[in-house]
Amino acid sequence: MVGLIVVGIVLILVAGGYGLWSMLFRKTDCTLTPWGECGPDGTQRRAPIKPAENGGKPCDQYPLQRKCDNPPPPPSPPAPSGCEYGDWGPWSECSAGVCLQGNGTECSTHVPQQWRYRVPERASANGIPCPITDMFDVQDCPNLSPCEPKVNCDPGPDANWSAWSDCTQPCSKDGSIGIQFRDRQPVTNASGGGRDCSFDLLFQSRSCNLQPCVKECEYGSWSEPSQCSVPMGSGTHFQTRQITKGDPDNCTNWTSVSECQASDLTGDGDCVIPSWEMVYA
């Protein structure tokens, strides 16, 4: 019985000693203050309270400042005080011919503006320049007319084409090509920046009279034969006739050349040989 009591006392002492040991030599990390409020430079800070013990995480391994999640806006610059201005000047003129967007049409959405200004008569009392925005005033131009509706050109139906013009040639000469033209007036002209009618919608052309010209020629009577080209022996003489119908450029058989026999005999029957100058004159 006594032995059991002794064993129990020993166990209690051992257990109590271990708890005391762990309490005395427990590992603890560095203790820091909570993060402070965000400063003007946009950072938060904290400071160590108690250093690490028994091999815990030291304070130099903890960040002591960080960027704020929502930094405060920068302070506003001081405003001038005591600025005094003279009367406003007249409004400037608006740009001529400018219109607003209206009637559901497409036109410039830029609204012209006019401006006026005034001059400071007294500077700021605290040395800060008077703001230039207080010296100028801008407004949209009043009394603007609505935009002209955008209308595209309408060439009209095919029935509006004029009749074809006369062909530029009666027939094809040496492969030439005749041309005919026609046009039409648009039913509606473009306005308000609408699309104009292209050239091919208002003017047309086509080829015509491509058949070759036929040589229909008529002639008058042949003239008397000309004098033989030589005074004696075989030579040539020619005849001509007038073209009474047809194109002279197409009618070619209006001259004729034929052989002739010439003899120049005197009254006594002796042959007279002309001089060389006479033969080749």
LOGUVEX-470447 format. One record per residue (C-alpha): residue in three letters; residue number from 1; x, y, z. Coordinates in pm, whole numbers, plus 50000, padded with zeros to 5 digits. Last residue first. Example, Ala and Ser with C-alpha at 12.3 -4.5 7.8 and 13.67 -1.06 7.14 Angstrom:
BEGIN
+------+-----+-------+-------+-------+
! type ! seq !     x !     y !     z !
+------+-----+-------+-------+-------+
!  Ser !   2 ! 51367 ! 49894 ! 50714 !
!  Ala !   1 ! 51230 ! 49550 ! 50780 !
+------+-----+-------+-------+-------+
END
This chain:
BEGIN
+------+-----+-------+-------+-------+
! type ! seq !     x !     y !     z !
+------+-----+-------+-------+-------+
!  Ala ! 281 ! 51020 ! 56531 ! 32703 !
!  Tyr ! 280 ! 51178 ! 56198 ! 32649 !
!  Val ! 279 ! 51087 ! 56151 ! 32288 !
!  Met ! 278 ! 51108 ! 56520 ! 32195 !
!  Glu ! 277 ! 51451 ! 56565 ! 32354 !
!  Trp ! 276 ! 51575 ! 56259 ! 32175 !
!  Ser ! 275 ! 51482 ! 56415 ! 31837 !
!  Pro ! 274 ! 51192 ! 56280 ! 31638 !
!  Ile ! 273 ! 51238 ! 56020 ! 31370 !
!  Val ! 272 ! 51038 ! 56112 ! 31060 !
!  Cys ! 271 ! 50938 ! 55822 ! 30844 !
!  Asp ! 270 ! 50903 ! 55913 ! 30479 !
!  Gly ! 269 ! 50559 ! 55867 ! 30331 !
!  Asp ! 268 ! 50556 ! 56181 ! 30121 !
!  Gly ! 267 ! 50292 ! 56345 ! 30341 !
!  Thr ! 266 ! 50490 ! 56294 ! 30658 !
!  Leu ! 265 ! 50430 ! 55999 ! 30889 !
!  Asp ! 264 ! 50393 ! 56004 ! 31269 !
!  Ser ! 263 ! 50280 ! 55661 ! 31378 !
!  Ala ! 262 ! 50134 ! 55567 ! 31717 !
!  Gln ! 261 ! 49996 ! 55236 ! 31839 !
!  Cys ! 260 ! 49796 ! 55245 ! 32162 !
!  Glu ! 259 ! 49769 ! 55038 ! 32483 !
!  Ser ! 258 ! 49504 ! 55103 ! 32746 !
!  Val ! 257 ! 49465 ! 55293 ! 33076 !
!  Ser ! 256 ! 49129 ! 55349 ! 33242 !
!  Thr ! 255 ! 49029 ! 55585 ! 33523 !
!  Trp ! 254 ! 48710 ! 55596 ! 33736 !
!  Asn ! 253 ! 48754 ! 55245 ! 33872 !
!  Thr ! 252 ! 48828 ! 55343 ! 34236 !
!  Cys ! 251 ! 48499 ! 55418 ! 34408 !
!  Asn ! 250 ! 48549 ! 55377 ! 34785 !
!  Asp ! 249 ! 48731 ! 55705 ! 34856 !
!  Pro ! 248 ! 48510 ! 55884 ! 34602 !
!  Asp ! 247 ! 48204 ! 55778 ! 34807 !
!  Gly ! 246 ! 47910 ! 55694 ! 34585 !
!  Lys ! 245 ! 47712 ! 55842 ! 34295 !
!  Thr ! 244 ! 47805 ! 56052 ! 33986 !
!  Ile ! 243 ! 48175 ! 55966 ! 33977 !
!  Gln ! 242 ! 48314 ! 56135 ! 33655 !
!  Arg ! 241 ! 48496 ! 55942 ! 33387 !
!  Thr ! 240 ! 48857 ! 55920 ! 33278 !
!  Gln ! 239 ! 49048 ! 55781 ! 32978 !
!  Phe ! 238 ! 49411 ! 55684 ! 32931 !
!  His ! 237 ! 49676 ! 55637 ! 32661 !
!  Thr ! 236 ! 49957 ! 55391 ! 32632 !
!  Gly ! 235 ! 50247 ! 55326 ! 32394 !
!  Ser ! 234 ! 50346 ! 55104 ! 32103 !
!  Gly ! 233 ! 50522 ! 55264 ! 31804 !
!  Met ! 232 ! 50560 ! 55628 ! 31711 !
!  Pro ! 231 ! 50481 ! 55953 ! 31883 !
!  Val ! 230 ! 50482 ! 55794 ! 32227 !
!  Ser ! 229 ! 50232 ! 55839 ! 32518 !
!  Cys ! 228 ! 49938 ! 55821 ! 32284 !
!  Gln ! 227 ! 49717 ! 56127 ! 32308 !
!  Ser ! 226 ! 49430 ! 56094 ! 32552 !
!  Pro ! 225 ! 49129 ! 55882 ! 32485 !
!  Glu ! 224 ! 48799 ! 56073 ! 32475 !
!  Ser ! 223 ! 48621 ! 56081 ! 32809 !
!  Trp ! 222 ! 48425 ! 55789 ! 32946 !
!  Ser ! 221 ! 48062 ! 55857 ! 33025 !
!  Gly ! 220 ! 47938 ! 55920 ! 33380 !
!  Tyr ! 219 ! 47986 ! 55691 ! 33675 !
!  Glu ! 218 ! 47783 ! 55519 ! 33948 !
!  Cys ! 217 ! 47929 ! 55366 ! 34264 !
!  Glu ! 216 ! 47786 ! 55144 ! 34533 !
!  Lys ! 215 ! 48099 ! 55023 ! 34711 !
!  Val ! 214 ! 47938 ! 54866 ! 35018 !
!  Cys ! 213 ! 48059 ! 54992 ! 35363 !
!  Pro ! 212 ! 48130 ! 54712 ! 35604 !
!  Gln ! 211 ! 47861 ! 54643 ! 35867 !
!  Leu ! 210 ! 47942 ! 54782 ! 36213 !
!  Asn ! 209 ! 47658 ! 55032 ! 36202 !
!  Cys ! 208 ! 47626 ! 55072 ! 36581 !
!  Ser ! 207 ! 47815 ! 55050 ! 36910 !
!  Arg ! 206 ! 47650 ! 55141 ! 37240 !
!  Ser ! 205 ! 47648 ! 55429 ! 37484 !
!  Gln ! 204 ! 47477 ! 55505 ! 37815 !
!  Phe ! 203 ! 47455 ! 55807 ! 38044 !
!  Leu ! 202 ! 47265 ! 55870 ! 38371 !
!  Leu ! 201 ! 47325 ! 55553 ! 38575 !
!  Asp ! 200 ! 47666 ! 55496 ! 38412 !
!  Phe ! 199 ! 47787 ! 55834 ! 38538 !
!  Ser ! 198 ! 47715 ! 55757 ! 38903 !
!  Cys ! 197 ! 47419 ! 55917 ! 39077 !
!  Asp ! 196 ! 47525 ! 56123 ! 39378 !
!  Arg ! 195 ! 47508 ! 55986 ! 39734 !
!  Gly ! 194 ! 47352 ! 56209 ! 40002 !
!  Gly ! 193 ! 47535 ! 56492 ! 40179 !
!  Gly ! 192 ! 47214 ! 56687 ! 40243 !
!  Ser ! 191 ! 47110 ! 56665 ! 39880 !
!  Ala ! 190 ! 47130 ! 56422 ! 39586 !
!  Asn ! 189 ! 46901 ! 56493 ! 39292 !
!  Thr ! 188 ! 46565 ! 56320 ! 39260 !
!  Val ! 187 ! 46404 ! 56196 ! 38936 !
!  Pro ! 186 ! 46742 ! 56192 ! 38769 !
!  Gln ! 185 ! 46756 ! 56310 ! 38404 !
!  Arg ! 184 ! 46816 ! 56049 ! 38138 !
!  Asp ! 183 ! 47078 ! 55986 ! 37872 !
!  Arg ! 182 ! 47133 ! 55830 ! 37529 !
!  Phe ! 181 ! 47432 ! 55781 ! 37300 !
!  Gln ! 180 ! 47516 ! 55597 ! 36976 !
!  Ile ! 179 ! 47864 ! 55502 ! 36853 !
!  Gly ! 178 ! 47998 ! 55374 ! 36517 !
!  Ile ! 177 ! 48304 ! 55151 ! 36502 !
!  Ser ! 176 ! 48574 ! 55166 ! 36231 !
!  Gly ! 175 ! 48700 ! 54839 ! 36081 !
!  Asp ! 174 ! 48838 ! 54988 ! 35754 !
!  Lys ! 173 ! 48510 ! 55171 ! 35692 !
!  Ser ! 172 ! 48217 ! 55051 ! 35895 !
!  Cys ! 171 ! 47885 ! 55194 ! 35782 !
!  Pro ! 170 ! 47663 ! 55502 ! 35822 !
!  Gln ! 169 ! 47885 ! 55654 ! 36091 !
!  Thr ! 168 ! 47826 ! 55847 ! 36421 !
!  Cys ! 167 ! 47498 ! 55669 ! 36474 !
!  Asp ! 166 ! 47203 ! 55897 ! 36539 !
!  Ser ! 165 ! 47114 ! 55937 ! 36908 !
!  Trp ! 164 ! 46927 ! 55672 ! 37101 !
!  Ala ! 163 ! 46593 ! 55789 ! 37239 !
!  Ser ! 162 ! 46593 ! 55929 ! 37596 !
!  Trp ! 161 ! 46591 ! 55704 ! 37900 !
!  Asn ! 160 ! 46305 ! 55778 ! 38139 !
!  Ala ! 159 ! 46137 ! 55441 ! 38077 !
!  Asp ! 158 ! 46430 ! 55277 ! 38253 !
!  Pro ! 157 ! 46297 ! 55408 ! 38585 !
!  Gly ! 156 ! 46441 ! 55698 ! 38787 !
!  Pro ! 155 ! 46801 ! 55800 ! 38852 !
!  Asp ! 154 ! 46736 ! 55856 ! 39226 !
!  Cys ! 153 ! 47015 ! 56055 ! 39396 !
!  Asn ! 152 ! 47043 ! 56000 ! 39770 !
!  Val ! 151 ! 46872 ! 56226 ! 40025 !
!  Lys ! 150 ! 47017 ! 56317 ! 40367 !
!  Pro ! 149 ! 46772 ! 56544 ! 40545 !
!  Glu ! 148 ! 46898 ! 56899 ! 40605 !
!  Cys ! 147 ! 47012 ! 56924 ! 40965 !
!  Pro ! 146 ! 46809 ! 57124 ! 41212 !
!  Ser ! 145 ! 46873 ! 57499 ! 41243 !
!  Leu ! 144 ! 47083 ! 57631 ! 41529 !
!  Asn ! 143 ! 46925 ! 57903 ! 41742 !
!  Pro ! 142 ! 47190 ! 57908 ! 42016 !
!  Cys ! 141 ! 47562 ! 57823 ! 41994 !
!  Asp ! 140 ! 47665 ! 57595 ! 42278 !
!  Gln ! 139 ! 47829 ! 57775 ! 42569 !
!  Val ! 138 ! 48177 ! 57869 ! 42688 !
!  Asp ! 137 ! 48291 ! 58109 ! 42963 !
!  Phe ! 136 ! 48648 ! 58221 ! 43020 !
!  Met ! 135 ! 48812 ! 58406 ! 43311 !
!  Asp ! 134 ! 48698 ! 58168 ! 43586 !
!  Thr ! 133 ! 48862 ! 57877 ! 43405 !
!  Ile ! 132 ! 49187 ! 58075 ! 43408 !
!  Pro ! 131 ! 49208 ! 58027 ! 43784 !
!  Cys ! 130 ! 49332 ! 58335 ! 43974 !
!  Pro ! 129 ! 49697 ! 58292 ! 44059 !
!  Ile ! 128 ! 49778 ! 58198 ! 44422 !
!  Gly ! 127 ! 49932 ! 58487 ! 44614 !
!  Asn ! 126 ! 49695 ! 58463 ! 44912 !
!  Ala ! 125 ! 49501 ! 58778 ! 44821 !
!  Ser ! 124 ! 49433 ! 58670 ! 44467 !
!  Ala ! 123 ! 49463 ! 58943 ! 44209 !
!  Arg ! 122 ! 49212 ! 59221 ! 44153 !
!  Glu ! 121 ! 49069 ! 59342 ! 43823 !
!  Pro ! 120 ! 49074 ! 59000 ! 43662 !
!  Val ! 119 ! 48979 ! 59025 ! 43291 !
!  Arg ! 118 ! 48665 ! 58872 ! 43141 !
!  Tyr ! 117 ! 48609 ! 58625 ! 42860 !
!  Arg ! 116 ! 48350 ! 58509 ! 42607 !
!  Trp ! 115 ! 48296 ! 58190 ! 42411 !
!  Gln ! 114 ! 48091 ! 58037 ! 42133 !
!  Gln ! 113 ! 48027 ! 57672 ! 42061 !
!  Pro ! 112 ! 47952 ! 57458 ! 41762 !
!  Val ! 111 ! 47777 ! 57126 ! 41828 !
!  His ! 110 ! 47961 ! 56833 ! 41672 !
!  Thr ! 109 ! 47708 ! 56558 ! 41591 !
!  Ser ! 108 ! 47768 ! 56614 ! 41220 !
!  Cys ! 107 ! 47497 ! 56473 ! 41001 !
!  Glu ! 106 ! 47307 ! 56149 ! 40966 !
!  Thr ! 105 ! 46932 ! 56193 ! 40968 !
!  Gly ! 104 ! 46686 ! 56120 ! 41249 !
!  Asn ! 103 ! 46513 ! 56453 ! 41197 !
!  Gly ! 102 ! 46796 ! 56635 ! 41368 !
!  Gln ! 101 ! 47169 ! 56656 ! 41431 !
!  Leu ! 100 ! 47257 ! 57019 ! 41474 !
!  Cys !  99 ! 47357 ! 57254 ! 41198 !
!  Val !  98 ! 47665 ! 57450 ! 41098 !
!  Gly !  97 ! 47641 ! 57696 ! 40811 !
!  Ala !  96 ! 47837 ! 57974 ! 40978 !
!  Ser !  95 ! 48060 ! 57905 ! 41277 !
!  Cys !  94 ! 47936 ! 58091 ! 41582 !
!  Glu !  93 ! 48040 ! 58446 ! 41664 !
!  Ser !  92 ! 48209 ! 58533 ! 41996 !
!  Trp !  91 ! 48001 ! 58636 ! 42295 !
!  Pro !  90 ! 48055 ! 58990 ! 42421 !
!  Gly !  89 ! 48288 ! 59062 ! 42717 !
!  Trp !  88 ! 48201 ! 58970 ! 43073 !
!  Asp !  87 ! 48233 ! 59247 ! 43330 !
!  Gly !  86 ! 48546 ! 59283 ! 43541 !
!  Tyr !  85 ! 48681 ! 59024 ! 43778 !
!  Glu !  84 ! 48773 ! 59000 ! 44147 !
!  Cys !  83 ! 48993 ! 58733 ! 44300 !
!  Gly !  82 ! 48994 ! 58746 ! 44686 !
!  Ser !  81 ! 49089 ! 58389 ! 44754 !
!  Pro !  80 ! 49284 ! 58138 ! 44554 !
!  Ala !  79 ! 49228 ! 57774 ! 44635 !
!  Pro !  78 ! 49481 ! 57567 ! 44823 !
!  Pro !  77 ! 49573 ! 57249 ! 44647 !
!  Ser !  76 ! 49350 ! 56952 ! 44726 !
!  Pro !  75 ! 49503 ! 56682 ! 44944 !
!  Pro !  74 ! 49581 ! 56359 ! 44766 !
!  Pro !  73 ! 49306 ! 56100 ! 44785 !
!  Pro !  72 ! 49330 ! 55849 ! 45074 !
!  Pro !  71 ! 49480 ! 55508 ! 44997 !
!  Asn !  70 ! 49233 ! 55221 ! 44965 !
!  Asp !  69 ! 49422 ! 54892 ! 45000 !
!  Cys !  68 ! 49705 ! 55064 ! 45187 !
!  Lys !  67 ! 50061 ! 54979 ! 45094 !
!  Arg !  66 ! 50260 ! 54798 ! 45359 !
!  Gln !  65 ! 50480 ! 54865 ! 45665 !
!  Leu !  64 ! 50656 ! 54662 ! 45943 !
!  Pro !  63 ! 50706 ! 54348 ! 45742 !
!  Tyr !  62 ! 50784 ! 54047 ! 45966 !
!  Gln !  61 ! 51113 ! 53857 ! 45944 !
!  Asp !  60 ! 51295 ! 54121 ! 46152 !
!  Cys !  59 ! 51065 ! 54038 ! 46445 !
!  Pro !  58 ! 51209 ! 53689 ! 46498 !
!  Lys !  57 ! 51012 ! 53367 ! 46438 !
!  Gly !  56 ! 51044 ! 53151 ! 46755 !
!  Gly !  55 ! 51370 ! 52991 ! 46868 !
!  Asn !  54 ! 51304 ! 52995 ! 47246 !
!  Glu !  53 ! 51161 ! 53346 ! 47248 !
!  Ala !  52 ! 51065 ! 53603 ! 46981 !
!  Pro !  51 ! 51067 ! 53971 ! 47071 !
!  Lys !  50 ! 50770 ! 54148 ! 47231 !
!  Ile !  49 ! 50585 ! 54456 ! 47109 !
!  Pro !  48 ! 50717 ! 54502 ! 46756 !
!  Ala !  47 ! 50573 ! 54798 ! 46558 !
!  Arg !  46 ! 50307 ! 54847 ! 46287 !
!  Arg !  45 ! 50270 ! 55070 ! 45977 !
!  Gln !  44 ! 50019 ! 55139 ! 45700 !
!  Thr !  43 ! 50110 ! 55315 ! 45374 !
!  Gly !  42 ! 49943 ! 55564 ! 45134 !
!  Asp !  41 ! 50186 ! 55856 ! 45191 !
!  Pro !  40 ! 49920 ! 56046 ! 45386 !
!  Gly !  39 ! 49897 ! 55754 ! 45632 !
!  Cys !  38 ! 49659 ! 55460 ! 45630 !
!  Glu !  37 ! 49560 ! 55365 ! 45983 !
!  Gly !  36 ! 49779 ! 55133 ! 46190 !
!  Trp !  35 ! 49828 ! 54761 ! 46146 !
!  Pro !  34 ! 49796 ! 54571 ! 46475 !
!  Thr !  33 ! 50096 ! 54574 ! 46718 !
!  Leu !  32 ! 50357 ! 54303 ! 46688 !
!  Thr !  31 ! 50456 ! 53987 ! 46885 !
!  Cys !  30 ! 50764 ! 53796 ! 46773 !
!  Asp !  29 ! 50715 ! 53421 ! 46776 !
!  Thr !  28 ! 50704 ! 53194 ! 47088 !
!  Lys !  27 ! 50887 ! 52863 ! 47156 !
!  Arg !  26 ! 50796 ! 52719 ! 47508 !
!  Phe !  25 ! 51092 ! 52687 ! 47758 !
!  Leu !  24 ! 50931 ! 52779 ! 48095 !
!  Met !  23 ! 50585 ! 52649 ! 48019 !
!  Ser !  22 ! 50719 ! 52327 ! 47874 !
!  Trp !  21 ! 50937 ! 52267 ! 48181 !
!  Leu !  20 ! 50652 ! 52343 ! 48424 !
!  Gly !  19 ! 50431 ! 52102 ! 48242 !
!  Tyr !  18 ! 50704 ! 51840 ! 48248 !
!  Gly !  17 ! 50764 ! 51893 ! 48622 !
!  Gly !  16 ! 50401 ! 51852 ! 48704 !
!  Ala !  15 ! 50389 ! 51521 ! 48527 !
!  Val !  14 ! 50703 ! 51393 ! 48699 !
!  Leu !  13 ! 50586 ! 51507 ! 49041 !
!  Ile !  12 ! 50246 ! 51345 ! 48995 !
!  Leu !  11 ! 50409 ! 51022 ! 48879 !
!  Val !  10 ! 50641 ! 51017 ! 49181 !
!  Ile !   9 ! 50353 ! 51074 ! 49420 !
!  Gly !   8 ! 50162 ! 50786 ! 49267 !
!  Val !   7 ! 50460 ! 50553 ! 49294 !
!  Val !   6 ! 50502 ! 50642 ! 49662 !
!  Ile !   5 ! 50136 ! 50577 ! 49731 !
!  Leu !   4 ! 50156 ! 50241 ! 49560 !
!  Gly !   3 ! 50454 ! 50147 ! 49769 !
!  Val !   2 ! 50278 ! 50237 ! 50093 !
!  Met !   1 ! 50000 ! 50000 ! 50000 !
+------+-----+-------+-------+-------+
END
